[in-house]
Amino acid sequence: MDEREQGIRLNGRFYPAEAFMRFDVGGHGHAHPSAEPGAAVPDFQADGIPEAVVEFLCQWWSSRTYILAHTSGSTGRPRSIRLSRDRMRASAQLTADFFHFRQGMPALLALDARHIAGKMMLVRALWSRLDLWVTPPTSRPDLVYPGMRFAFCPLVPTQLWRMLEANGDVIRLGTLLLGAAPISADRIIALESLKQEVFQGFGMTETCSHMALRQLNPQGDGIYRALPGVNWRVDQEGCLLLRGAATANRWIHTHDRVQLDGDGFRWLGRADWVINVGGLKVHPEQVEERLNILRLNMPELHSLLTGDFVVLGRSDPHKGQVPICVVEDPSIIPNTPNPYAGAVDTRFSPDCLKPHLKAEEIPRIMLRIPQFPRSSMGKILRGALYQKFPLFFETICG
């Protein structure tokens, strides 16, 4: 055991590794059967330590040779992945070097430790001996531990949007690291008012969280840059490959298409969701970003795109596929036989977008549905959308 990992400081208290080694998660807080008689067991629940945090640290200090993690499921069914501690330590070191972590630095974890972002924050706290404060996942991290100021806090974008909408005290969270979902241009503009640095990570469970970062404010250039020691290249299809100590120096082939830009790359979108319109490739995520900007200055579009929306491809007898826009509208009453079915928005005319988008990018119709399937971290599950709505798409779209 590395001397830096002989314990962890949580919520103002130091817990030795032995406390987790002898804790029986399945026994709901009792001493592990292998523990010495009379061994003291902390009351983690009373100390405000979420169960998922305890479970991960028990796993970290167990005799297992790997840590079990799961993919998000945003592009398909969630998968279990075995990660070595050495890979996770290497990732933690990359982050520590970039953000200049130091022993005792106060940091906040308001993410679910069942997911890779939460797990890696715990490893960073172990590796850099941070003073970590943990709380169950919450949409308003600015409301926990009032009066305290933190130096670093990882978030999912929806947490930050909720705090900004409520005029929350975001500044006391320190440097912010966002992940989990694409961020639209209009949201990035809103970040200019923040007085702390905000970064977005590029990575996945297979890479032990981020291996590249882009700065969102002040005046971010939208370019992801690989962390020192990370190698990257692009294949013939424009998909990114990554390699570094966090991948055991093996190339990880992503399904993310990127565009080279100077010493970094711009994210275009997932290759899984490319829409092939008569042989022309359309990245729905790029169309969504353009629509987000357009709706700021087009009242007719702003009144239609009132909620979250995605651009999807549907089959077309002449072009193979065409894009359509699907808007989440909770005011729609779910259909009994198909609770995900909605309706075509007859107010939308593709002609209004002709001066602003390429012909192949323009959504042919706009659908409104009651809700999007989402991950536990709030990410829209496009794969599930395609699985849940195909019959509706073909019936309603003709």
N, C-alpha and C positions, 0 to 999 in steps of 0.2 A: 504494500500500500504506500503510495506517495505521501510524504509528510503533509502535503497541502490538503490531502483528502482524509485526514484523520478525524474530521468533523466538519460541521457547517454551522454558520451563525444565521439563525432564523428569528425574525420578529424580536430582535434585541437579546436573544439568548443563544449561547453556544451549546450545540448538541454533539457529543462525541459519536464517532462512527459506531461504537459498540451499542449505543442506544437503539440504533436501527437494526443491527445484527441480531439483537435478541428480541426484537418486536415481531409478534406474530400477527400479520395483517389479517389472515383468515380467522384468527381468534378474537378479532374485534378489540384489540388493545391489550391483550394479555401477554405475558412473557412467552417467548417462543419455547416449544418443548425442549429444545436443546440448550436453553439458557441455564446458567448455574442457579441452584435454588436460592431464592431470596433476592435475585437480581432486580434492581429497580427498573421500572419501565415508565418513561415519561408519559404524561397525559397530553398527547399531541392535540387532541380535540380541544381540550381546555386552553391550550396555548394558542389556539387559532390557526393551527397548521392544517390545511386542507388534506383530505384523505389521499388524493392523487399525488400530492407532494410526498407524503409518507411512503406510499406504495413505490414510487420511483426510487427514493433513497434506500429503501429496503432492498430493492432489486439491484441498485448500484453496489451495495456492500454485501451482496449475496455471493454464493460460490459459483454462480453462473458465469460463463465465459463471454456472454453477450447481453445486450440490452434489447428488449423487444419493443419495437415501435411500429406504427401503422401509418400508411399513406392516407392522405386526406379524403380520397374518393371523389375528387372534383372532376376527374376525367374517366372514371370507371369505378369498379368495385374496390373498396379499400383492401390493401394487402398488408400482411405482416412482414416486417423486415427485421433482421438481426443485425445490430450495430455493435461493433467492438468498442470497448472503452477507449482504446488508443485513438480510434478515429474521432470519437466525441471529444476527447481531450485536445486533439489537434485542431478541431474546429473552435473549441473554446479559446485556444491560444491565439488563433487568427483574430477573433473578435476582440480579445483583450489587448492585443497589440494595436489594432486600429483605433479603438476608443480609449486607449491609455488607462485601462483599469488599474487600480492600485488597491492594496489591502485596506479593508475597512470602508471602502467606497459604498455609500448607501444606494441600493437599487430596489426597484419594486417589481414583483411578479404578480400580475393580475390575469394571467392566461392559464388555461387548463393544462396541467402537467401531464395529462394523458397524451398530448400532442407534442410533436418534435420541438416546436418553439418553446413550450414550457419546460420540457426536459432539458433542452440545451441551456436555458437560463439557469437551471439548477447546477449543471455541470460548470458553467462559467463562474457561478458563485463559489463552488468548491475549488476550482482551479486557481482563481484569483483572490480567494478569501474575501469575497465581498460581504458587506453587511446587508443581507437580503431580507426583505420584508415581503411576506406572501399573504395572499387573500384568495378566497374562492373567486372564480371568474366573474367579472362585473362589467357592465356597460359604462360605469362611471368610476374609473380608477382614481379620479381626482377627489373623490369623496372619502376614500379610505385613509386611515392614519392621518387625520387632520392635524395640521401644524408641522408635519414633517416635510422636509425637502429631500428629494432624491437626485442622484446624478445621472441615472440611466433607467429607462423603462421600455421594454418591448411591448408592442400593442398590435392588434389587428385594426385595420382602418376604421371599421364601424365603431370601435371604442373612441377613437379620436373624433370622429364626426359627432357622436353623441355629446361629447364634452364641449366641442366648439359650439354646437347648437344651443347648449345650455349656458354658454358663457362661463364654463367651468375654469377652475384655477389650474390650467394645464402647465403653466411655467414651472410649478414646483415638482413636476415629474422629471425634469432634466432632459437630457438628450433622448429623443424618441427613435425607436427602430420599428418600422412597420413591415408587415409581411402579409401573407395569406391571400391577397386579392389585388387585381389591377386597380390603379387609382386614376380617375379621370382628370383631364386637364383643368376643369373648373374647380375641382377639389384642390389641386396643387396650387392654384392661384390663391385660394383661401388660406393656405399655409404661410403665405408671405407675411401675415400679420403676427405670426408666432415669434417669440423672442428667443426660442431655443432651436438648436439644429434638429432637423428631421431627416432620417434616412429610410430608404426602402431596400430590403434585402432580396436577392435572387438566389434561390436554392430550393431544396426539397428534402424530404425525409431521407432519401438515398444519399444525399451529400451532407447529412447532419446539419441541416439548416443552411444559412446563406454562405455562398462562396464569392459573391460579388455584391457590391452596394452602389446605389446612386443617391446623391444628396438632393433632397427635394426643396430645401430652402437654406439660405436665401439664394434666389435666382439659380436654381438647379438647371443643368443642361440636359437632363433626361438620359444621360449616358451611364450605363452600368460599367463599373470598373472592377476587375477581379482583385481580390485581396492578395497581398504579397505571398508568393509561393504557390499560387494557383495557376495552372496552365489551362488554356482554353483554345478551342478552334471551332470551325464551322464546317459541316459536311456539305456534300453536293446539293442537298435539298435546303440548305440554309439553316439547319438545326444545330444547336449548340452542344458541344461536348466539353466536359470539365474534368480536371484531374488535379489531385493534390493529396496531402497527407490525410485529409478528412475523407478521402475516397480510397484510402490504402494505395494511393498512386496508381489506381486503375481509372481508365476513362469511363465516365458516366455519360451515356448518350441520352440527352434530353429530347423531348418532343416540342421544344420551344424554338420557334424560328426567330432569328435575330438579324439585324443589319449592322455591319461593321461601321464604326464611326471613330476615327482617330485611334486612341489607345483603349477603346472600349467598344461597347455594342448597345444598340437600342433594341428593346424587346418588341417584336411585331405581333406575336400571338402564338397560340398552340397550333402545331401542325395538325392535331386531331380535328380541329374545328374549321380548317380552311374550307371555304366554299368555292367550288369549281364552277364558274359561270361561263359556259361555252369555251372552256380551255383557259380562262383567265382566273387566277387565284386571288380570292378576296379574303383578307383577314378580318373576321368579324370584330375582334377587339379594337382594331384600328378604326373601323367604321363607327363603333360605339364612342370612341374618343372624339371623333369629328362631330358626331351628333351632340355630344355633351357640350362642345364649344358652341355649336350653331344655336342650340336652344337658349343660350344666354342672350342672343340678339335677334331671335326670330320668335315673336309672340305666338304665331300660329303653331310653332313646334313646341314652344315652352308649355302651352296649354295641353298638349298631347302627352309629352314625356314628363308626367307629373310624379312618377315613381321610378323605381329601379327598372332597367330594361336591358335586354340582350338582343343581339342580332344572330339569327340562326339560318341554316340553309335547309331548304325543302326541295324535293325532287321536282323537275320540270321537264316535260316531254321534248322541248326544243333545245334548251340550254344545259340540260343535265341537272343543274341546281340553280336556284335563285335565292337571294337573301330576303328574309322577312324580319320584322321587328316585333318583339314580344314584350309587352309592358305589364308589370305587376300592378294590379289594381284591387286592393282589398275590398272595395265597395261592391265588386261583382259577387253575386250570390252563386256559390258552387252548384254545378249541375248534378242532379242526383245520380244518374248512371255513370257520369264521368266528372268527379269533383274538380278536375283540373281544367275542364273545358271553359272557354270564355267566348269572346265574340270579336268579329272584325270591327275595327273602329272606322266607320264610314266618313269621319271628318278628315282622315288622312288622305292626302293626295301626293303621290310620288313626284309630281311635277314641281312641287315647291323645293325639292332638293336638287333638281337638275343643274342649277348654277353653282352648286357647292360640292357635289360628289361626282365621281366617275359613273358612267351609265351602269356598269356592272356592280357598283357598290350600293346603288339606291335600293332600299327595301321595297318590295312590290306591294306589300300590305302591312298593316299594323294590327296586331292582335292584343287584346287585353284579357288577362287571366287572373284568377283570385290570388294565387301565390306561387312563388318559386320554391322548388326543393332546395334546401340549403344544408351545408355541413354544420357541425356544432360550433364552428368558428364564424359562421355567417356567410361563407362563400357560396355563391350560386353554383349548383351542380349541373353543369351543362349536359353531362352524360345522362343524368337522370331526366332532364328535360326531353331529350331525344327519345328516351325509353317510355316516358309517361304520356307524351302527346302525339305520337305519330299518327294514330287514327284520326285524332281531332284535326291535325294539320291537313291531312289529305282530304278529309270531309269538308272542312270549312273553307279551305283554300281552293278546292276544285282541281 
